Amino acid sequence: MNNSVSRHYRNRRIGEFLKELIEMTQPDSPRSPTQKYRLTQLGKQVLAVNRGE
């Protein structure tokens, strides 16, 4: 497999996984200068497991 193809696939998969862990505070305005991100419930659970809580 071509290196750039595998890198693209890996980055795409990582992006899909991150969408499950973080969410936009203003999903209707993704380019807003006040846009922020927060952990989803799943993201909070993953963080707690990694911290050993």
N, C-alpha and C positions, 0 to 999 in steps of 0.2 A: 504494500500500500504506500502510496506517495506520502512523504512526510507532511506536506502542507494539508493534504486531505485528512490525515489522521489528527493533526492539530486542530483543524476546523471541527471535526467530529467531536473531539474531546472538549473543546471550548463550548460547543453547542450543548453537550450533555451537562457540563458544569453549570451553564446558564439556566438550563431547565431545572436542575436541582436547586439552585439558589432561589428561583422563583417560588419554590415550595417553602423556603425558609424566611424570606424577607418580602415585604409588601410596601407599596408606595402609600404615603399619607394622603396624596391627592391623585388617585388613579385617573381621574378625568383630565388632569393637566400635567402630563408627564414631563414637560419642559419648563414648568413653572420655576422661577428663581427661588421660590420658597419650598420646593419639593424636598421632602425628607423620606426616610425609610425607617421601618420598624420591623421587629421580628414577628413572625406569625406564631401561632400557638405551637406549631411543630418546631419552629426555630427555637423557641424558648425551651422546649423539651430536649432538643439536641444539645443546646448549650448547657443545660443542667446535667445531662449525662456526662458530657465531656469534662465538666468541672467536678464531677463526683458527688453531686448533690442528691 
